[in-house]
Amino acid sequence: MQAENGTTEGKIALKKGKLIKVRAKFRGEYIEEIRITGDFFIYPEDTIEVLERELKGKRISDVKNIIERVMKNCEYIGVEPSDIDEAVRLAWMRRS
């Protein structure tokens, strides 16, 4: 049985050999805490911190829109917004 709450990690390896890790704590469908790391580059450099702040307290169903909005005017190498969305959703599906 899958728990409704819990801390978990979602990892995905991208075709380009890059890795995204998401460590998150959930309460129901809400993100309580989230940390996004990996083998990629995003400019401006504080984009990941902004993204983590924007995702905190939000519903899992809002993740895709938040990621796309935050990364809209960014430059990124080795990652796409959809890759981060997938990693967050994997973490949510694995919660325990």
N, CA, C and O atoms as a CHARMM CRD file, in Angstrom:
* protein
*
  384
    1    1 MET  N      0.83200  -1.17800   0.00000 PROA 1      0.00000
    2    1 MET  CA     0.00000   0.00000   0.00000 PROA 1      0.00000
    3    1 MET  C      0.87900   1.24500   0.00000 PROA 1      0.00000
    4    1 MET  O      1.85200   1.32400   0.75000 PROA 1      0.00000
    5    2 GLN  N      0.54400   2.19000  -0.82100 PROA 2      0.00000
    6    2 GLN  CA     1.31200   3.41700  -0.93400 PROA 2      0.00000
    7    2 GLN  C      0.83400   4.41800   0.11000 PROA 2      0.00000
    8    2 GLN  O     -0.36600   4.63700   0.27600 PROA 2      0.00000
    9    3 ALA  N      1.77900   5.01400   0.80200 PROA 3      0.00000
   10    3 ALA  CA     1.42400   5.99200   1.82300 PROA 3      0.00000
   11    3 ALA  C      1.01200   7.31000   1.18500 PROA 3      0.00000
   12    3 ALA  O      1.45600   7.65800   0.09100 PROA 3      0.00000
   13    4 GLU  N      0.16300   8.02500   1.88400 PROA 4      0.00000
   14    4 GLU  CA    -0.28000   9.32200   1.39100 PROA 4      0.00000
   15    4 GLU  C      0.77700  10.38900   1.65300 PROA 4      0.00000
   16    4 GLU  O      0.90700  11.34400   0.88700 PROA 4      0.00000
   17    5 ASN  N      1.52300  10.22500   2.72900 PROA 5      0.00000
   18    5 ASN  CA     2.54300  11.18600   3.12700 PROA 5      0.00000
   19    5 ASN  C      3.89800  10.50800   3.10200 PROA 5      0.00000
   20    5 ASN  O      3.97900   9.28100   3.05000 PROA 5      0.00000
   21    6 GLY  N      4.95600  11.29200   3.13900 PROA 6      0.00000
   22    6 GLY  CA     6.26400  10.70400   3.27300 PROA 6      0.00000
   23    6 GLY  C      7.32500  11.42500   2.47400 PROA 6      0.00000
   24    6 GLY  O      7.03800  12.25100   1.60700 PROA 6      0.00000
   25    7 THR  N      8.56700  11.08500   2.79700 PROA 7      0.00000
   26    7 THR  CA     9.71600  11.62600   2.09900 PROA 7      0.00000
   27    7 THR  C     10.20800  10.57800   1.13100 PROA 7      0.00000
   28    7 THR  O     10.27100   9.39600   1.46800 PROA 7      0.00000
   29    8 THR  N     10.55000  10.99000  -0.04400 PROA 8      0.00000
   30    8 THR  CA    10.98400  10.04900  -1.05600 PROA 8      0.00000
   31    8 THR  C     11.91500  10.72700  -2.04300 PROA 8      0.00000
   32    8 THR  O     12.11900  11.94000  -1.98000 PROA 8      0.00000
   33    9 GLU  N     12.46900   9.96300  -2.94100 PROA 9      0.00000
   34    9 GLU  CA    13.37400  10.49400  -3.94700 PROA 9      0.00000
   35    9 GLU  C     12.99100   9.94300  -5.30700 PROA 9      0.00000
   36    9 GLU  O     12.69100   8.75800  -5.44600 PROA 9      0.00000
   37   10 GLY  N     13.00100  10.79800  -6.29400 PROA 10     0.00000
   38   10 GLY  CA    12.77100  10.38800  -7.67300 PROA 10     0.00000
   39   10 GLY  C     14.00900  10.69900  -8.48200 PROA 10     0.00000
   40   10 GLY  O     14.49900  11.82700  -8.43300 PROA 10     0.00000
   41   11 LYS  N     14.52300   9.75600  -9.21300 PROA 11     0.00000
   42   11 LYS  CA    15.70700   9.96100 -10.04200 PROA 11     0.00000
   43   11 LYS  C     15.37900   9.55100 -11.46000 PROA 11     0.00000
   44   11 LYS  O     14.70000   8.55000 -11.68700 PROA 11     0.00000
   45   12 ILE  N     15.86200  10.32600 -12.41000 PROA 12     0.00000
   46   12 ILE  CA    15.75100   9.89300 -13.79300 PROA 12     0.00000
   47   12 ILE  C     17.07800  10.14300 -14.48400 PROA 12     0.00000
   48   12 ILE  O     17.72900  11.16400 -14.26100 PROA 12     0.00000
   49   13 ALA  N     17.46600   9.20600 -15.31900 PROA 13     0.00000
   50   13 ALA  CA    18.64700   9.35000 -16.15600 PROA 13     0.00000
   51   13 ALA  C     18.15400   9.73100 -17.54900 PROA 13     0.00000
   52   13 ALA  O     17.31500   9.04700 -18.13500 PROA 13     0.00000
   53   14 LEU  N     18.68300  10.81700 -18.06100 PROA 14     0.00000
   54   14 LEU  CA    18.25600  11.30700 -19.35800 PROA 14     0.00000
   55   14 LEU  C     19.06400  10.66900 -20.47800 PROA 14     0.00000
   56   14 LEU  O     20.14500  10.13000 -20.24700 PROA 14     0.00000
   57   15 LYS  N     18.53900  10.73400 -21.67500 PROA 15     0.00000
   58   15 LYS  CA    19.21000  10.14000 -22.83500 PROA 15     0.00000
   59   15 LYS  C     20.60800  10.69300 -23.03800 PROA 15     0.00000
   60   15 LYS  O     21.49300   9.99200 -23.52700 PROA 15     0.00000
   61   16 LYS  N     20.80700  11.93600 -22.66600 PROA 16     0.00000
   62   16 LYS  CA    22.09600  12.58800 -22.86200 PROA 16     0.00000
   63   16 LYS  C     23.10500  12.19300 -21.78800 PROA 16     0.00000
   64   16 LYS  O     24.19900  12.75700 -21.74500 PROA 16     0.00000
   65   17 GLY  N     22.77200  11.25400 -20.93300 PROA 17     0.00000
   66   17 GLY  CA    23.67100  10.82400 -19.87400 PROA 17     0.00000
   67   17 GLY  C     23.59300  11.68900 -18.62800 PROA 17     0.00000
   68   17 GLY  O     24.39900  11.52400 -17.71300 PROA 17     0.00000
   69   18 LYS  N     22.65500  12.59200 -18.57900 PROA 18     0.00000
   70   18 LYS  CA    22.49600  13.48100 -17.43000 PROA 18     0.00000
   71   18 LYS  C     21.56600  12.84000 -16.40600 PROA 18     0.00000
   72   18 LYS  O     20.82400  11.91000 -16.72100 PROA 18     0.00000
   73   19 LEU  N     21.61500  13.34800 -15.18200 PROA 19     0.00000
   74   19 LEU  CA    20.81500  12.79500 -14.09300 PROA 19     0.00000
   75   19 LEU  C     20.09000  13.92600 -13.36800 PROA 19     0.00000
   76   19 LEU  O     20.65800  14.99700 -13.15200 PROA 19     0.00000
   77   20 ILE  N     18.85800  13.68800 -13.00200 PROA 20     0.00000
   78   20 ILE  CA    18.07900  14.61600 -12.17800 PROA 20     0.00000
   79   20 ILE  C     17.63600  13.84500 -10.94100 PROA 20     0.00000
   80   20 ILE  O     17.13700  12.72400 -11.03800 PROA 20     0.00000
   81   21 LYS  N     17.82600  14.46100  -9.77700 PROA 21     0.00000
   82   21 LYS  CA    17.36800  13.87200  -8.52200 PROA 21     0.00000
   83   21 LYS  C     16.40800  14.84800  -7.85400 PROA 21     0.00000
   84   21 LYS  O     16.66500  16.05000  -7.79200 PROA 21     0.00000
   85   22 VAL  N     15.31300  14.31900  -7.36300 PROA 22     0.00000
   86   22 VAL  CA    14.35700  15.10200  -6.60200 PROA 22     0.00000
   87   22 VAL  C     14.13000  14.39100  -5.28200 PROA 22     0.00000
   88   22 VAL  O     13.71700  13.23200  -5.24900 PROA 22     0.00000
   89   23 ARG  N     14.40100  15.08900  -4.20900 PROA 23     0.00000
   90   23 ARG  CA    14.09900  14.57100  -2.87000 PROA 23     0.00000
   91   23 ARG  C     13.00100  15.46700  -2.32800 PROA 23     0.00000
   92   23 ARG  O     13.15600  16.68700  -2.27000 PROA 23     0.00000
   93   24 ALA  N     11.90100  14.86300  -1.93500 PROA 24     0.00000
   94   24 ALA  CA    10.74700  15.65900  -1.52700 PROA 24     0.00000
   95   24 ALA  C      9.98700  15.00600  -0.39200 PROA 24     0.00000
   96   24 ALA  O     10.03500  13.79200  -0.19800 PROA 24     0.00000
   97   25 LYS  N      9.28200  15.84600   0.35400 PROA 25     0.00000
   98   25 LYS  CA     8.38000  15.38100   1.40200 PROA 25     0.00000
   99   25 LYS  C      6.99400  15.84200   1.00900 PROA 25     0.00000
  100   25 LYS  O      6.78900  17.00200   0.65100 PROA 25     0.00000
  101   26 PHE  N      6.04500  14.92600   1.07800 PROA 26     0.00000
  102   26 PHE  CA     4.67500  15.20200   0.65400 PROA 26     0.00000
  103   26 PHE  C      3.70300  15.02000   1.81400 PROA 26     0.00000
  104   26 PHE  O      3.92500  14.21100   2.71500 PROA 26     0.00000
  105   27 ARG  N      2.64000  15.77800   1.77100 PROA 27     0.00000
  106   27 ARG  CA     1.50100  15.56500   2.66700 PROA 27     0.00000
  107   27 ARG  C      0.29300  15.52600   1.75700 PROA 27     0.00000
  108   27 ARG  O     -0.17700  16.55300   1.26700 PROA 27     0.00000
  109   28 GLY  N     -0.20200  14.31300   1.54100 PROA 28     0.00000
  110   28 GLY  CA    -1.28100  14.13400   0.57500 PROA 28     0.00000
  111   28 GLY  C     -0.78800  14.52300  -0.80800 PROA 28     0.00000
  112   28 GLY  O      0.22200  13.99700  -1.27500 PROA 28     0.00000
  113   29 GLU  N     -1.48000  15.42700  -1.46200 PROA 29     0.00000
  114   29 GLU  CA    -1.09600  15.86700  -2.80100 PROA 29     0.00000
  115   29 GLU  C     -0.27100  17.15000  -2.78000 PROA 29     0.00000
  116   29 GLU  O     -0.06900  17.77300  -3.82200 PROA 29     0.00000
  117   30 TYR  N      0.20800  17.55000  -1.60100 PROA 30     0.00000
  118   30 TYR  CA     0.96000  18.79000  -1.45900 PROA 30     0.00000
  119   30 TYR  C      2.44400  18.51200  -1.21100 PROA 30     0.00000
  120   30 TYR  O      2.80600  17.55300  -0.52800 PROA 30     0.00000
  121   31 ILE  N      3.28200  19.35900  -1.77200 PROA 31     0.00000
  122   31 ILE  CA     4.72900  19.26500  -1.57900 PROA 31     0.00000
  123   31 ILE  C      5.07900  20.09300  -0.34900 PROA 31     0.00000
  124   31 ILE  O      4.86500  21.30600  -0.33300 PROA 31     0.00000
  125   32 GLU  N      5.61600  19.44500   0.68100 PROA 32     0.00000
  126   32 GLU  CA     6.02100  20.16400   1.89100 PROA 32     0.00000
  127   32 GLU  C      7.45300  20.67200   1.77800 PROA 32     0.00000
  128   32 GLU  O      7.75600  21.80100   2.16500 PROA 32     0.00000
  129   33 GLU  N      8.32100  19.83200   1.24800 PROA 33     0.00000
  130   33 GLU  CA     9.72100  20.19100   1.06700 PROA 33     0.00000
  131   33 GLU  C     10.18500  19.57100  -0.24100 PROA 33     0.00000
  132   33 GLU  O      9.69600  18.51600  -0.64600 PROA 33     0.00000
  133   34 ILE  N     11.14700  20.24200  -0.91000 PROA 34     0.00000
  134   34 ILE  CA    11.65800  19.68600  -2.15400 PROA 34     0.00000
  135   34 ILE  C     13.07600  20.18400  -2.39200 PROA 34     0.00000
  136   34 ILE  O     13.40600  21.33900  -2.12400 PROA 34     0.00000
  137   35 ARG  N     13.89600  19.28800  -2.89800 PROA 35     0.00000
  138   35 ARG  CA    15.28100  19.60400  -3.26100 PROA 35     0.00000
  139   35 ARG  C     15.53800  18.97800  -4.62200 PROA 35     0.00000
  140   35 ARG  O     15.34700  17.77600  -4.80600 PROA 35     0.00000
  141   36 ILE  N     15.97300  19.79900  -5.57900 PROA 36     0.00000
  142   36 ILE  CA    16.24300  19.34300  -6.94400 PROA 36     0.00000
  143   36 ILE  C     17.72600  19.49100  -7.21600 PROA 36     0.00000
  144   36 ILE  O     18.28000  20.58400  -7.09900 PROA 36     0.00000
  145   37 THR  N     18.37300  18.38300  -7.58300 PROA 37     0.00000
  146   37 THR  CA    19.79600  18.40300  -7.91200 PROA 37     0.00000
  147   37 THR  C     20.01500  17.58100  -9.17500 PROA 37     0.00000
  148   37 THR  O     19.10700  16.89700  -9.64600 PROA 37     0.00000
  149   38 GLY  N     21.21100  17.65400  -9.71000 PROA 38     0.00000
  150   38 GLY  CA    21.50400  16.82800 -10.86900 PROA 38     0.00000
  151   38 GLY  C     22.66100  17.34200 -11.69400 PROA 38     0.00000
  152   38 GLY  O     23.35800  18.28900 -11.33200 PROA 38     0.00000
  153   39 ASP  N     22.82900  16.68600 -12.79400 PROA 39     0.00000
  154   39 ASP  CA    23.93400  16.93500 -13.71200 PROA 39     0.00000
  155   39 ASP  C     23.41300  17.76300 -14.88600 PROA 39     0.00000
  156   39 ASP  O     23.26100  17.25500 -15.99700 PROA 39     0.00000
  157   40 PHE  N     23.14500  19.04000 -14.62600 PROA 40     0.00000
  158   40 PHE  CA    22.60800  19.92700 -15.65800 PROA 40     0.00000
  159   40 PHE  C     22.93900  21.35800 -15.26900 PROA 40     0.00000
  160   40 PHE  O     23.37700  21.62300 -14.15000 PROA 40     0.00000
  161   41 PHE  N     22.72700  22.27200 -16.19800 PROA 41     0.00000
  162   41 PHE  CA    23.00400  23.69000 -15.96800 PROA 41     0.00000
  163   41 PHE  C     21.77400  24.51800 -16.31300 PROA 41     0.00000
  164   41 PHE  O     21.11400  24.27300 -17.32400 PROA 41     0.00000
  165   42 ILE  N     21.46800  25.50100 -15.46600 PROA 42     0.00000
  166   42 ILE  CA    20.37100  26.42900 -15.72300 PROA 42     0.00000
  167   42 ILE  C     20.85900  27.83600 -15.38600 PROA 42     0.00000
  168   42 ILE  O     21.49300  28.06000 -14.35500 PROA 42     0.00000
  169   43 TYR  N     20.55400  28.76200 -16.26300 PROA 43     0.00000
  170   43 TYR  CA    20.88400  30.15500 -16.03300 PROA 43     0.00000
  171   43 TYR  C     19.61400  30.98800 -16.13700 PROA 43     0.00000
  172   43 TYR  O     18.85400  30.78500 -17.08400 PROA 43     0.00000
  173   44 PRO  N     19.34300  31.89800 -15.23700 PROA 44     0.00000
  174   44 PRO  CA    20.16400  32.34400 -14.12300 PROA 44     0.00000
  175   44 PRO  C     20.40200  31.23500 -13.09500 PROA 44     0.00000
  176   44 PRO  O     19.60500  30.30700 -12.95900 PROA 44     0.00000
  177   45 GLU  N     21.50200  31.35600 -12.38800 PROA 45     0.00000
  178   45 GLU  CA    21.95600  30.30500 -11.47800 PROA 45     0.00000
  179   45 GLU  C     21.00600  30.03300 -10.32100 PROA 45     0.00000
  180   45 GLU  O     21.02300  28.93300  -9.76900 PROA 45     0.00000
  181   46 ASP  N     20.18600  30.99100  -9.94000 PROA 46     0.00000
  182   46 ASP  CA    19.27800  30.77800  -8.81300 PROA 46     0.00000
  183   46 ASP  C     17.93600  30.16800  -9.22200 PROA 46     0.00000
  184   46 ASP  O     17.02400  30.07900  -8.40000 PROA 46     0.00000
  185   47 THR  N     17.80900  29.75500 -10.46300 PROA 47     0.00000
  186   47 THR  CA    16.53400  29.23200 -10.96100 PROA 47     0.00000
  187   47 THR  C     16.04200  28.02600 -10.17000 PROA 47     0.00000
  188   47 THR  O     14.85300  27.93100  -9.86800 PROA 47     0.00000
  189   48 ILE  N     16.92700  27.11500  -9.83400 PROA 48     0.00000
  190   48 ILE  CA    16.50100  25.91700  -9.08100 PROA 48     0.00000
  191   48 ILE  C     15.98400  26.31700  -7.70000 PROA 48     0.00000
  192   48 ILE  O     14.97800  25.78100  -7.23600 PROA 48     0.00000
  193   49 GLU  N     16.66700  27.25300  -7.04400 PROA 49     0.00000
  194   49 GLU  CA    16.19300  27.71000  -5.73100 PROA 49     0.00000
  195   49 GLU  C     14.82200  28.37400  -5.85200 PROA 49     0.00000
  196   49 GLU  O     13.95000  28.16100  -5.01000 PROA 49     0.00000
  197   50 VAL  N     14.63600  29.17000  -6.89100 PROA 50     0.00000
  198   50 VAL  CA    13.33000  29.80800  -7.12900 PROA 50     0.00000
  199   50 VAL  C     12.28200  28.73600  -7.37500 PROA 50     0.00000
  200   50 VAL  O     11.17900  28.80800  -6.83300 PROA 50     0.00000
  201   51 LEU  N     12.61700  27.75000  -8.18300 PROA 51     0.00000
  202   51 LEU  CA    11.68600  26.66600  -8.49100 PROA 51     0.00000
  203   51 LEU  C     11.30400  25.90400  -7.22600 PROA 51     0.00000
  204   51 LEU  O     10.12700  25.60900  -7.01600 PROA 51     0.00000
  205   52 GLU  N     12.27300  25.58400  -6.38900 PROA 52     0.00000
  206   52 GLU  CA    11.97500  24.87700  -5.14100 PROA 52     0.00000
  207   52 GLU  C     11.03400  25.69000  -4.24900 PROA 52     0.00000
  208   52 GLU  O     10.10200  25.13800  -3.66300 PROA 52     0.00000
  209   53 ARG  N     11.27600  26.99300  -4.14500 PROA 53     0.00000
  210   53 ARG  CA    10.38400  27.85400  -3.34800 PROA 53     0.00000
  211   53 ARG  C      8.97600  27.89100  -3.93100 PROA 53     0.00000
  212   53 ARG  O      7.99100  27.84900  -3.19300 PROA 53     0.00000
  213   54 GLU  N      8.88400  27.97100  -5.24700 PROA 54     0.00000
  214   54 GLU  CA     7.57200  28.03600  -5.90800 PROA 54     0.00000
  215   54 GLU  C      6.78700  26.72500  -5.76500 PROA 54     0.00000
  216   54 GLU  O      5.55800  26.74600  -5.68600 PROA 54     0.00000
  217   55 LEU  N      7.48800  25.59100  -5.73100 PROA 55     0.00000
  218   55 LEU  CA     6.82100  24.29500  -5.62900 PROA 55     0.00000
  219   55 LEU  C      6.37600  23.97200  -4.20100 PROA 55     0.00000
  220   55 LEU  O      5.40400  23.24400  -3.99700 PROA 55     0.00000
  221   56 LYS  N      7.07700  24.50500  -3.23600 PROA 56     0.00000
  222   56 LYS  CA     6.77000  24.21800  -1.83000 PROA 56     0.00000
  223   56 LYS  C      5.35700  24.69200  -1.49000 PROA 56     0.00000
  224   56 LYS  O      5.00100  25.84800  -1.71900 PROA 56     0.00000
  225   57 GLY  N      4.57000  23.78100  -0.94500 PROA 57     0.00000
  226   57 GLY  CA     3.20100  24.08800  -0.55500 PROA 57     0.00000
  227   57 GLY  C      2.17300  23.93400  -1.66600 PROA 57     0.00000
  228   57 GLY  O      0.98100  24.15100  -1.45300 PROA 57     0.00000
  229   58 LYS  N      2.63900  23.55800  -2.85200 PROA 58     0.00000
  230   58 LYS  CA     1.73100  23.42900  -3.99800 PROA 58     0.00000
  231   58 LYS  C      1.30100  21.98200  -4.20600 PROA 58     0.00000
  232   58 LYS  O      1.93300  21.04500  -3.72000 PROA 58     0.00000
  233   59 ARG  N      0.20800  21.83400  -4.94000 PROA 59     0.00000
  234   59 ARG  CA    -0.32800  20.50300  -5.26300 PROA 59     0.00000
  235   59 ARG  C      0.50000  19.86200  -6.37900 PROA 59     0.00000
  236   59 ARG  O      1.05100  20.55900  -7.23000 PROA 59     0.00000
  237   60 ILE  N      0.57900  18.56500  -6.36700 PROA 60     0.00000
  238   60 ILE  CA     1.30700  17.84000  -7.41000 PROA 60     0.00000
  239   60 ILE  C      0.71400  18.12800  -8.78600 PROA 60     0.00000
  240   60 ILE  O      1.43700  18.10900  -9.78200 PROA 60     0.00000
  241   61 SER  N     -0.57000  18.39000  -8.85600 PROA 61     0.00000
  242   61 SER  CA    -1.21200  18.67600 -10.13800 PROA 61     0.00000
  243   61 SER  C     -0.78400  20.02000 -10.72900 PROA 61     0.00000
  244   61 SER  O     -1.00700  20.26700 -11.91400 PROA 61     0.00000
  245   62 ASP  N     -0.17500  20.89000  -9.92500 PROA 62     0.00000
  246   62 ASP  CA     0.27300  22.20300 -10.39300 PROA 62     0.00000
  247   62 ASP  C      1.73900  22.22900 -10.80900 PROA 62     0.00000
  248   62 ASP  O      2.21900  23.24600 -11.31100 PROA 62     0.00000
  249   63 VAL  N      2.45100  21.13400 -10.61000 PROA 63     0.00000
  250   63 VAL  CA     3.89900  21.09200 -10.82200 PROA 63     0.00000
  251   63 VAL  C      4.29900  21.48600 -12.24100 PROA 63     0.00000
  252   63 VAL  O      5.17700  22.33100 -12.41800 PROA 63     0.00000
  253   64 LYS  N      3.68600  20.90200 -13.22900 PROA 64     0.00000
  254   64 LYS  CA     4.07500  21.16900 -14.62000 PROA 64     0.00000
  255   64 LYS  C      3.97400  22.65300 -14.95900 PROA 64     0.00000
  256   64 LYS  O      4.90000  23.21900 -15.54100 PROA 64     0.00000
  257   65 ASN  N      2.86700  23.28100 -14.60300 PROA 65     0.00000
  258   65 ASN  CA     2.67500  24.70000 -14.90300 PROA 65     0.00000
  259   65 ASN  C      3.68400  25.57800 -14.17400 PROA 65     0.00000
  260   65 ASN  O      4.18200  26.55000 -14.74100 PROA 65     0.00000
  261   66 ILE  N      3.98700  25.24600 -12.93000 PROA 66     0.00000
  262   66 ILE  CA     4.95400  26.02300 -12.15300 PROA 66     0.00000
  263   66 ILE  C      6.34000  25.90800 -12.77300 PROA 66     0.00000
  264   66 ILE  O      7.03200  26.91300 -12.93300 PROA 66     0.00000
  265   67 ILE  N      6.74800  24.70100 -13.11900 PROA 67     0.00000
  266   67 ILE  CA     8.05900  24.49400 -13.73400 PROA 67     0.00000
  267   67 ILE  C      8.16400  25.26700 -15.04200 PROA 67     0.00000
  268   67 ILE  O      9.15600  25.95600 -15.27800 PROA 67     0.00000
  269   68 GLU  N      7.16100  25.15900 -15.88200 PROA 68     0.00000
  270   68 GLU  CA     7.18900  25.86500 -17.16700 PROA 68     0.00000
  271   68 GLU  C      7.24500  27.37400 -16.97200 PROA 68     0.00000
  272   68 GLU  O      7.96100  28.05900 -17.70200 PROA 68     0.00000
  273   69 ARG  N      6.50700  27.90600 -16.00400 PROA 69     0.00000
  274   69 ARG  CA     6.51000  29.34700 -15.74800 PROA 69     0.00000
  275   69 ARG  C      7.86900  29.82500 -15.24800 PROA 69     0.00000
  276   69 ARG  O      8.38700  30.83500 -15.72400 PROA 69     0.00000
  277   70 VAL  N      8.44600  29.10500 -14.29100 PROA 70     0.00000
  278   70 VAL  CA     9.72800  29.50500 -13.71500 PROA 70     0.00000
  279   70 VAL  C     10.85800  29.40300 -14.74000 PROA 70     0.00000
  280   70 VAL  O     11.75800  30.24300 -14.76000 PROA 70     0.00000
  281   71 MET  N     10.81300  28.37600 -15.58800 PROA 71     0.00000
  282   71 MET  CA    11.91000  28.15200 -16.53600 PROA 71     0.00000
  283   71 MET  C     11.67500  28.82600 -17.89600 PROA 71     0.00000
  284   71 MET  O     12.48800  28.67800 -18.80800 PROA 71     0.00000
  285   72 LYS  N     10.58800  29.54900 -18.03000 PROA 72     0.00000
  286   72 LYS  CA    10.20300  30.14300 -19.31200 PROA 72     0.00000
  287   72 LYS  C     11.30400  30.98400 -19.94700 PROA 72     0.00000
  288   72 LYS  O     11.55700  30.83800 -21.14300 PROA 72     0.00000
  289   73 ASN  N     11.95200  31.83600 -19.21500 PROA 73     0.00000
  290   73 ASN  CA    12.96400  32.73000 -19.76500 PROA 73     0.00000
  291   73 ASN  C     14.38000  32.34300 -19.36200 PROA 73     0.00000
  292   73 ASN  O     15.27900  33.18500 -19.32900 PROA 73     0.00000
  293   74 CYS  N     14.57100  31.06900 -19.05800 PROA 74     0.00000
  294   74 CYS  CA    15.88400  30.58400 -18.64400 PROA 74     0.00000
  295   74 CYS  C     16.59700  29.89100 -19.79500 PROA 74     0.00000
  296   74 CYS  O     15.98600  29.46600 -20.77600 PROA 74     0.00000
  297   75 GLU  N     17.90200  29.79400 -19.63900 PROA 75     0.00000
  298   75 GLU  CA    18.69400  28.97300 -20.54900 PROA 75     0.00000
  299   75 GLU  C     19.06300  27.71100 -19.78400 PROA 75     0.00000
  300   75 GLU  O     19.44300  27.78500 -18.61500 PROA 75     0.00000
  301   76 TYR  N     18.95600  26.56200 -20.42300 PROA 76     0.00000
  302   76 TYR  CA    19.29700  25.31900 -19.74400 PROA 76     0.00000
  303   76 TYR  C     19.99500  24.37800 -20.70300 PROA 76     0.00000
  304   76 TYR  O     19.73100  24.35500 -21.90500 PROA 76     0.00000
  305   77 ILE  N     20.90700  23.59600 -20.11700 PROA 77     0.00000
  306   77 ILE  CA    21.68100  22.60400 -20.86500 PROA 77     0.00000
  307   77 ILE  C     21.58900  21.28700 -20.10800 PROA 77     0.00000
  308   77 ILE  O     21.82900  21.23800 -18.90200 PROA 77     0.00000
  309   78 GLY  N     21.24500  20.23600 -20.81000 PROA 78     0.00000
  310   78 GLY  CA    21.21200  18.91500 -20.20100 PROA 78     0.00000
  311   78 GLY  C     19.91000  18.57200 -19.51500 PROA 78     0.00000
  312   78 GLY  O     19.79900  17.51500 -18.89300 PROA 78     0.00000
  313   79 VAL  N     18.92200  19.44200 -19.61600 PROA 79     0.00000
  314   79 VAL  CA    17.64500  19.20100 -18.95500 PROA 79     0.00000
  315   79 VAL  C     16.56400  20.00700 -19.67300 PROA 79     0.00000
  316   79 VAL  O     16.84000  21.04400 -20.27600 PROA 79     0.00000
  317   80 GLU  N     15.34900  19.51800 -19.59600 PROA 80     0.00000
  318   80 GLU  CA    14.17000  20.21100 -20.11700 PROA 80     0.00000
  319   80 GLU  C     13.17200  20.33700 -18.96300 PROA 80     0.00000
  320   80 GLU  O     13.22200  19.54000 -18.02600 PROA 80     0.00000
  321   81 PRO  N     12.27400  21.31300 -19.01000 PROA 81     0.00000
  322   81 PRO  CA    11.25500  21.41400 -17.95700 PROA 81     0.00000
  323   81 PRO  C     10.48800  20.10000 -17.75900 PROA 81     0.00000
  324   81 PRO  O     10.16000  19.74100 -16.62800 PROA 81     0.00000
  325   82 SER  N     10.20600  19.39900 -18.83200 PROA 82     0.00000
  326   82 SER  CA     9.46200  18.13600 -18.71500 PROA 82     0.00000
  327   82 SER  C     10.25500  17.07400 -17.95000 PROA 82     0.00000
  328   82 SER  O      9.65800  16.20600 -17.31300 PROA 82     0.00000
  329   83 ASP  N     11.58600  17.12700 -18.00000 PROA 83     0.00000
  330   83 ASP  CA    12.41700  16.18200 -17.25700 PROA 83     0.00000
  331   83 ASP  C     12.28300  16.41300 -15.75300 PROA 83     0.00000
  332   83 ASP  O     12.18200  15.45900 -14.98100 PROA 83     0.00000
  333   84 ILE  N     12.28200  17.66800 -15.34300 PROA 84     0.00000
  334   84 ILE  CA    12.12100  17.98700 -13.92800 PROA 84     0.00000
  335   84 ILE  C     10.72300  17.59500 -13.46100 PROA 84     0.00000
  336   84 ILE  O     10.55700  17.05300 -12.36800 PROA 84     0.00000
  337   85 ASP  N      9.72900  17.86900 -14.28500 PROA 85     0.00000
  338   85 ASP  CA     8.34900  17.46000 -13.97200 PROA 85     0.00000
  339   85 ASP  C      8.28400  15.95300 -13.76100 PROA 85     0.00000
  340   85 ASP  O      7.67700  15.48300 -12.79900 PROA 85     0.00000
  341   86 GLU  N      8.90200  15.20500 -14.64800 PROA 86     0.00000
  342   86 GLU  CA     8.88700  13.73600 -14.53200 PROA 86     0.00000
  343   86 GLU  C      9.55600  13.27600 -13.24400 PROA 86     0.00000
  344   86 GLU  O      9.05500  12.36300 -12.58700 PROA 86     0.00000
  345   87 ALA  N     10.67200  13.88600 -12.86900 PROA 87     0.00000
  346   87 ALA  CA    11.38000  13.49500 -11.64800 PROA 87     0.00000
  347   87 ALA  C     10.54200  13.80600 -10.40300 PROA 87     0.00000
  348   87 ALA  O     10.51500  13.00700  -9.46800 PROA 87     0.00000
  349   88 VAL  N      9.86300  14.94500 -10.38000 PROA 88     0.00000
  350   88 VAL  CA     8.99600  15.28300  -9.24400 PROA 88     0.00000
  351   88 VAL  C      7.84600  14.28700  -9.15000 PROA 88     0.00000
  352   88 VAL  O      7.50500  13.83700  -8.05600 PROA 88     0.00000
  353   89 ARG  N      7.25700  13.94600 -10.26400 PROA 89     0.00000
  354   89 ARG  CA     6.14100  12.99000 -10.25700 PROA 89     0.00000
  355   89 ARG  C      6.59300  11.58800  -9.84300 PROA 89     0.00000
  356   89 ARG  O      5.85800  10.87500  -9.15900 PROA 89     0.00000
  357   90 LEU  N      7.79600  11.19500 -10.25500 PROA 90     0.00000
  358   90 LEU  CA     8.33300   9.89600  -9.81000 PROA 90     0.00000
  359   90 LEU  C      8.51800   9.89000  -8.29900 PROA 90     0.00000
  360   90 LEU  O      8.19400   8.90400  -7.63600 PROA 90     0.00000
  361   91 ALA  N      9.03500  10.97700  -7.75500 PROA 91     0.00000
  362   91 ALA  CA     9.20100  11.06200  -6.30000 PROA 91     0.00000
  363   91 ALA  C      7.83900  10.93700  -5.62100 PROA 91     0.00000
  364   91 ALA  O      7.70700  10.22000  -4.62900 PROA 91     0.00000
  365   92 TRP  N      6.83400  11.62600  -6.14300 PROA 92     0.00000
  366   92 TRP  CA     5.49400  11.57400  -5.54400 PROA 92     0.00000
  367   92 TRP  C      4.91200  10.16000  -5.61400 PROA 92     0.00000
  368   92 TRP  O      4.28400   9.70000  -4.66000 PROA 92     0.00000
  369   93 MET  N      5.11600   9.48100  -6.72700 PROA 93     0.00000
  370   93 MET  CA     4.58200   8.11900  -6.87800 PROA 93     0.00000
  371   93 MET  C      5.26300   7.13100  -5.94100 PROA 93     0.00000
  372   93 MET  O      4.67200   6.11200  -5.58300 PROA 93     0.00000
  373   94 ARG  N      6.48400   7.41400  -5.54700 PROA 94     0.00000
  374   94 ARG  CA     7.24800   6.50800  -4.67600 PROA 94     0.00000
  375   94 ARG  C      7.14200   6.84200  -3.19600 PROA 94     0.00000
  376   94 ARG  O      7.82600   6.23000  -2.37600 PROA 94     0.00000
  377   95 ARG  N      6.30400   7.79500  -2.84500 PROA 95     0.00000
  378   95 ARG  CA     6.23200   8.21500  -1.44200 PROA 95     0.00000
  379   95 ARG  C      5.84500   7.03100  -0.55700 PROA 95     0.00000
  380   95 ARG  O      5.08600   6.14600  -0.95000 PROA 95     0.00000
  381   96 SER  N      6.39200   7.05700   0.63600 PROA 96     0.00000
  382   96 SER  CA     6.10900   5.96100   1.59200 PROA 96     0.00000
  383   96 SER  C      6.14200   6.47400   3.00700 PROA 96     0.00000
  384   96 SER  O      5.93000   5.70800   3.94600 PROA 96     0.00000
